[in-house]
């Protein structure tokens, strides 16, 4: 449980919510009641014990970002992608 609490405290605050995926922001987890870390610890322990990961943990939204605003906007090489993943899956990966 201490490890989960440490990982929760290490979440980056001030980022946009994953509206498309789960709608959660780091602040939702960081400022929640401390019992949440107990429940998350139990959840993560069961996932690890049973070697199971929910399908939703593998979902993400790909967002293309333009590398250089002055460059050619019409070639795929001008973009890099970021993937917005569910917050709970990011936390689970951090704990692992």
TAVENBEL-V952195 format. One record per residue. N is the residue number from 0. SS is DSSP state (alpha for helix, beta for strand, coil for the rest). D_CENTER is the distance of its C-alpha to the mean C-alpha in Angstrom with 2 decimals. Layout:
N;SS;D_CENTER / N;SS;D_CENTER
//
This chain:
0;coil;18.81 / 1;alpha;19.32 / 2;alpha;16.72 / 3;alpha;14.05 / 4;alpha;15.47 / 5;alpha;15.46 / 6;alpha;11.78 / 7;alpha;11.20 / 8;alpha;13.79 / 9;coil;12.22 / 10;coil;9.10 / 11;coil;10.06 / 12;coil;11.78 / 13;coil;13.34 / 14;coil;10.68 / 15;coil;11.04 / 16;coil;9.80 / 17;coil;8.31 / 18;coil;11.95 / 19;coil;12.44 / 20;coil;9.88 / 21;coil;9.64 / 22;coil;10.87 / 23;coil;9.00 / 24;coil;8.92 / 25;alpha;8.60 / 26;alpha;12.33 / 27;alpha;12.39 / 28;alpha;11.28 / 29;alpha;13.23 / 30;coil;16.32 / 31;coil;16.48 / 32;coil;19.43 / 33;coil;19.40 / 34;alpha;20.03 / 35;alpha;16.39 / 36;alpha;15.78 / 37;alpha;18.75 / 38;alpha;17.47 / 39;alpha;14.06 / 40;alpha;16.25 / 41;alpha;18.50 / 42;alpha;15.95 / 43;alpha;14.45 / 44;alpha;18.12 / 45;alpha;19.22 / 46;alpha;16.65 / 47;alpha;17.77 / 48;alpha;21.39 / 49;coil;21.59 / 50;coil;19.69 / 51;coil;17.72 / 52;coil;14.22 / 53;coil;13.83 / 54;alpha;14.11 / 55;alpha;11.31 / 56;alpha;8.84 / 57;alpha;10.47 / 58;coil;10.33 / 59;beta;9.15 / 60;beta;11.20 / 61;beta;13.17 / 62;beta;14.48 / 63;beta;17.64 / 64;beta;18.54 / 65;beta;22.18 / 66;coil;22.94 / 67;coil;26.24 / 68;coil;27.41 / 69;coil;30.98 / 70;coil;30.53 / 71;coil;31.14 / 72;coil;28.66 / 73;coil;30.03 / 74;coil;29.11 / 75;alpha;25.89 / 76;alpha;26.16 / 77;alpha;25.68 / 78;beta;21.99 / 79;beta;18.85 / 80;beta;15.67 / 81;beta;12.04 / 82;beta;9.47 / 83;beta;6.96 / 84;beta;4.64 / 85;coil;4.39 / 86;alpha;3.13 / 87;alpha;5.81 / 88;alpha;5.41 / 89;alpha;3.46 / 90;alpha;6.25 / 91;alpha;8.55 / 92;alpha;8.55 / 93;alpha;9.33 / 94;alpha;11.93 / 95;coil;13.40
//
